[in-house]
Amino acid sequence: MPLGQRAGDKSDSRYCGVEVLDFPAGEELPAVLSHSLSSAFDFLLAPLVDPDYRPSPGAVLPVAASDLVLGPSQWSSHIVGKISEWIDLDSEDEQLRLDSEVTLKQEIAWASHLSLQACVLPPPKRSSCANYARVVNHILQGLTNMHLWLRIPLEKSEPMDEDHDEAKSSSIMSDTVDSWEWWNSFRLLCEHSSQLCVALDVLSTLPSMNSLGRWFGEPVRAAIIQTNAFLTNARGYPCLSKRHQKLLTGFFNHSVQVIISGKSNHNVSQVGVLSGDENHTEDTAVRHALSPYLDYIAYIYQRMDPLPEQERFEINYRDFLQSPLQPLMDNLEAQTYETFEKDTVKYTQYQRAIAKALVDRVSDDEVSTTKTVLMVVGAGRGPLVRASLQAAEETGRKLKVYAVEKNPNAVITLHSLIKLEGWESLVTIISSDMRCWDAPEKADILVSELLGSFGDNELSPECLDGAQRFLKPDGISIPSSYTSFIEPITASKLHNDIKAHKDIAHFETAYVVKLHRVARLAPTQSVFTFDHPNPSPNANNQRYTKLKFEIPADTGSCLVHGFAGYFDAVLYKDVHLGIEPNTATPNMFSWFPIFFPLRKPIHVPLKSPIEVHFWRCCAATKVWYEWAVTAPSPSPIHNSNGRSYWVGL
């Protein structure tokens, strides 16, 4: 049964499994499963084949149980297969290597026959695992639905056997091995297969938080928590350290399932404690010996805060790639307008900015005699018109509003709104592209919401430069400036989703995406800034910048799949709006981050900086971005000449 009820959480992390340590021979598997399910575990990680088996001509595979002892839905829902741990495909012993290959293929074939959803592969036994990866890659190419989870210990472990002497003789080598490197090497050899995932063994010691953070961008499906990772509280019950608790919460938030493994180390009083192997019993009334550990995992899950309403709204968009809007080329649909109009936080910020601008523009002495001319360019269905009039009412200022909108369908709705609210004497609707309209008078304040996820990626600079001609010399633009930001990220899922298209064009497209399964590798840095009104008589919106990111030393090496982009806008003076993580406006959902992918992920060794170049390019009919990495290794220049992705003028 699930660990508990958490409002808004429908992910797999609600389910907890238990590892079967000994081979359940004969008809034991149904009894073990029944006992575990009745003890509130949800599934078993169980051996499929007798560990003493070695292939020989004519030998029948000694499986744990016939496929008939459990129903198809039980195999599929409640059993994760555990591949034999003796398998060593990179052994110097040729016979062991050959036996390992045969057995691995036999066990995976049997698991496929049972319609299991996943099998756990044993961890690599040495840092060089090319033959292991080769055989797994062969198997992956023949799988349809089943996933393979590579077991990786989550710790700074000692160097593996053959590396040990070399490490001792080298004064510059660390005395530890980064287990993330084993995973990275393995998945690169397997071509980033979307069916190859990770099962992390969580032990009593943990690497640094930065090092752990890398795994949130990887396809981690399970955290196998060893019983020796648990401490003992004052009442004698198992508990976890603060760092383990924080890691576990992170796993829950990233849909990672927990599997408890090991012998019970806590003599907690319970009815009929199992003797011998904790995973085996004939009396289903007896409480499972690992139940106290399950109780604690459930406690950690249940004390998590409910998902905020905004997160629940966005949950279906997590890691879902969307092409950015083309607001100049295309007219938005009613549904898109409606979504944006629900973002009350955004319009509250706009109203605050307009109110401050009105007070600065018109002193208290001039209130009765001065009427401010305000133009909303890109008025849509009227939310900024409403915010402007509310700001005028709040400050007691008189206002004359021009609402300029190029979408004829939105203009129909605007007319209805003005009539419904009785604003005919206050608001003039202009059905025109702001770049073509000749205004009858100059504006004191120019208000727009043309910002994209990267600030300028929906052509706000071009639009506002065109509209600037009808702003008074001392006029105010809201927003007054905006800056884009990027940061390098690990995003295995996004990379695989783009790779599935099997072309370069999709790797040269920037996507709007609610980032979730990502690892943020370095603090954000600013890219481009635009100011409005633009004082330069020869405005040029082309930009180029070179940035250098330093990965924190305790992170270790990492893999960069691309760059996450954000923006922060100054609406007016101290009123800002944005999604840059450090300064993001709370509870605002109009913008998701933007993602600039790399055609080939860049491996960043320990203490190596990342150097990236970004260009904003302009032509007569389009604007586009180009990007490239030059360190630690060069990438191609992406989207050269806007061949794959552009925004039309």
C-alpha positions, 0 to 999 in steps of 0.5 A: 500500500502507498506510503501515505496520502500527499495532496497532489502527488500521484508519482511512483515514489509513493510505493516502497519495495523490499529486496529479497536477499536469498534465492526463493527456491521452489514455491516460496516466492508467492509466500514471500510476496504475500507476506511482504504485501500484507506488511505494507510493502508494495513490491519485491526486488527478487532474484529470478535465477538460482545464483549457483547456476552456470550455463552448460549444454542442455541445462534448464534455467533454474528459475525462482518460480514458474510463471504460473505461480503468480498471475500476470498482473502480479509479475508486472506490478509487484516484482522487479527482477534482480539479475545474478550478482556473480555476473562479470562481463569484463573479467580476465577469466574468459570462461566467467566472461562467456558464462556471464554473457549467456546467463545475463541474456537468459535472465533478461529473456525470462524477465521479458517472458514474465512481462516484468516492468524492470530488472536491476543489473548488478553494479560494474565490478571495475571502472572499465566496463566496456564489454558489460555495456556492449552486451547490455546495449545489445539487449536494450535494442531488443527490449520493448517495454522493460527497463534495465536499472543499473545498480550504482553505490551512492558513495565515495568508494575506494578505487576498484581492484585493478585501479588500486595499485595505480591510484596508490602510486600516483600522488595526484589521484584521489583515493576515492572513485566517483561512482557517478563516473561509472554510470556516465561511462556506462550510459555513454557506451549504451548511447543514452538509451532511454530504457537504461536507468539507475538504482542507487544503493544508499549506504551509511556515508554520503558524498557532498550535497553538490555531488548528490545533486547531479543525480537529480538530472539522471534517470534514477528510478529507485533508491535502495536504502541499506539497513546499515544506513539507519541510525537508532533513535532514543526509543531504539527505532531506526531513523536516518541522519538529517542528510539522508532525510534531505536526500530521501525527500529529494528522491520523493520529489523526483518520483524515485521509489525506495527499496529497503535492503539488508538484515534487521539491525534493530531489535524493535519489539513486535509480534512474532519477529521472523527468524533467519532470513527476514524475507522468508516466512510461512506465517503471513500473520507475522510482521515483517522484520523490516517493517520498522524501516518501512514505518520510518520511510512512510513517516518521512513521506507523510511529513512532507508538505503537500504539493502547492496549488501551482505545482499541482497545476504544472505537474503535467507539464514537467519535463514536457518540451514545448515550442515557444510562441510565435506571437508576431507571426501567429495570433494566440488562441482563446485558450492561451489567453485564458491561461495567461489571464489566470496569473493574478500575481503577474497583473498585481505586479503590473498594477503596482508598477503602473501605480508608482509610475502614475504617482511619479508622473502626476503630483498630488497638486496636479491630480485634478487638472492632469490626465495621463495618456497610457498606451497598452501595446499588445493588449490581448483581451484586456488584463493590462487595461484592467490593471491600468485602470485599477492603478489609476483608481487606487492612486486617484489619477486620471487616465486615458488609455489606448489599447493596441492589439493586432489580433482581430479575434482578441479585439472582439473580446476587448470591445465586449469587455469595455462595453461590459465594464462601462469604460467607453469614455476611458479606453480607445481600442486600436486594431493594429500592429503597434509597429504600423500604427500612427498614434494621434498623440504621444504617450506618458506611459507605455505598458506591454507584456511581450516578454518570453521565457528568455526575456527577449525571445518573443521579440519584445525589443523589436516591438517596443523599438517600433512603438517607442516613436509614440512615447514622449521624450520623458515617457515611461516604459513598463517594463523598463528593462529585462535581462536573460540568464542561463545555467548549465544543466544535466537533463537526461530525460530532455536529451532523450526526448529530443534524440527520439526525433533523430535529426539535428533540427530538434537539437537546434531548437530552444524549448519552453519546459517546466524543468523537473528532473534536472541537475543545476550545475552552476549559478546562473549568469546574465546573458543579454539586457535590453532597456526601454525606452532605448536612447540610442538613435540607431538601435541594434538588437543583435547581441553576443556574449561569452560566459564562463561557468565554474562547477563547485569542486565538490560536485565532481565531474558532470555531463552537460546536456544544455542550458536552462534560460530565464529572465528577470524584468524591472517593470518600474523602479523597485517593482520586478517580475521574473523567473530567474531562480534566485529572484523569481516572483513567487506563485507566478506561472505565465513563464516556464524556463527555456532550454537550449540543448546540445547536440552532443552532451559535454563531459566536464571533468573535475575542476574544469570550467565551462565556456559557452557563447551565445549570439542573438542574431537579427535579419529582415524577417526573423530573429534567432539564437546561436550557441556553442560550447568551447571548453572543456571541449568544443561543440558545433555552433548550434542553429547557424544562420537560424536554419532550425529555429527562429522567431518571425518578425 
